[in-house]
Amino acid sequence: MDLFSDAWTALRAAVADLRDEDFGRASGCRGWLVRDLVCHLVIDAQDVLITLATPAEAAPTRDAVTYWEVGATPPNGDDPLDALVVRLAAAYQEPRLLTFHLDDVGSAAGRAALLADPALRVGTRGEVLTAADYLSAYVLEWTLHHLDLIAHLPGAAEPPAQCLARSRGMLERIAGEPFPDAWSDRDALLVGTGRRAPSDTERAALGSLAGRLPFVLG
């Protein structure tokens, strides 16, 4: 749960460092500009607040790894919900309005996570998790979106090293096998989730795992 705070604090700080012109740049999410991604983060923060305020009595049905639904086709922005995010982001008109909303809702989500009982059972997407597992799953979400945010922003701050390492470990558990030891955590996440195509050399190093890429998380 501490890593949730580390990842979320770093991601919000990266958004706060954006210049107005950066919001019109492409993000690492296909079909989304940076402003669209920031709008998605507002929705994610709302989801955290809603989930932590939705206690469940049933036994957990998912954990931090099995929380994720895994597909094989990266999004391209055409999905109706993805397209809705684009329209919502455009409605803000000025970047400062969008960043204000993220800071407002994002701060509340961060406080709620710090106050949550790790053993609390919560319901989301028709499943039950402990608060600890739910927030741990979001370490992967925040870390990947941090990489998406800075994909075309040279010199921007990277996600915390400990969050990159934890996220790689979670992705390897999802994959059922490790990525090459020589790869950085960043490269393992980008290639593993289809955010970057592997080079010929990287594909050879992946062995049989290459034929199972990408692991698209939703």
Number of C-alpha atoms within 10 A of each C-alpha: 18 12 17 24 21 19 25 25 17 20 26 19 13 17 21 14 12 17 11 12 9 19 20 14 17 21 25 22 21 14 17 25 21 25 29 25 25 26 22 21 21 19 16 19 21 16 14 22 19 15 20 23 13 14 17 17 10 12 12 15 13 15 18 19 18 15 21 15 11 15 14 13 13 16 17 12 16 12 10 9 10 17 16 15 20 20 13 15 22 15 11 15 11 13 19 13 12 22 21 12 15 25 18 13 19 24 16 16 24 18 12 15 22 14 10 15 13 15 11 16 22 24 22 17 7 6 15 24 26 24 24 21 23 27 23 23 21 22 25 27 20 26 29 24 21 25 24 22 28 24 18 15 15 7 7 14 15 17 23 17 14 13 23 25 18 17 25 24 20 20 22 17 13 17 17 10 11 15 24 13 9 9 12 13 20 19 18 25 27 19 20 24 22 19 21 14 14 19 10 9 8 15 15 12 17 17 11 10 17 16 9 11 19 22 21 17 19 11
